[in-house]
Amino acid sequence: MPGKTRKSITKRFKITKNGKMLRRLVGQDHYRQKKTGKRRRHGRRWIPLSVSETKKFKKLFSY
């Protein structure tokens, strides 16, 4: 039987149809007023993980 999925990982990452993993930009929940609008807009994007990080985190997904 495979291990359980880490729920913290499922909340923070998305897996695309092709198997790539995406994460949010860090540091976007705090001190937003002093950041420029451009920095705030770019913070809403999903950023792809590197191949080595993807391999590491996919082990924590059981499905």
N, C-alpha and C positions, 0 to 999 in steps of 0.2 A: 504494500500500500504506500503511495507516495506521501511525503510529508505535507504538513498543513501550509497554506499560503500565509505569508506575513501580511497582515491587514494594513500595517503602516506602509508597506511597499505598494500595495494596490491603490492606496489613497494618493500617493505622491507621484506615481509613474503611470504612463499609458503605453500600451503596446499597439503598434500599427498593424495593418493587415499583412505587411511584408516582414514583420518581426522586429522592426526597429523600436527602440524604447525612447520615450520622450519624457522630459522633466520640465518643471517650471523654473524661471529665473529666481535666484535666491535674493533675499533682502527686499522684497516688495511689499511687505505687510507693515513696515514700521518707518516712521519719518518720511512719509510720502510728500508732505507739503513742501519741503525744501528741494525736492527733486524736480527737474524740468518735466514738461509734458511729454517730451520725446522719450525720456527715460521711463516714464510711467507707461506710455503706450508700448514700448518695446518689452516691458516687463510682463505684458499679458500673453506673450508668445510661448509656445512650447519649443524647447530646445532639444535636439537629438543628443543622446548619450554616445560616447565613443564605443567602439567595438569591444574593447576590453572591459569597460564598465557594464556593457549590456550582457556579456557572458556571465559576469559576476552576479548581477541582479536577477537574471532569468532563473538561476538556481533557487531563488527564494519564492518563485511562483510555482505552484504545483500544477497549474492547468496550462 
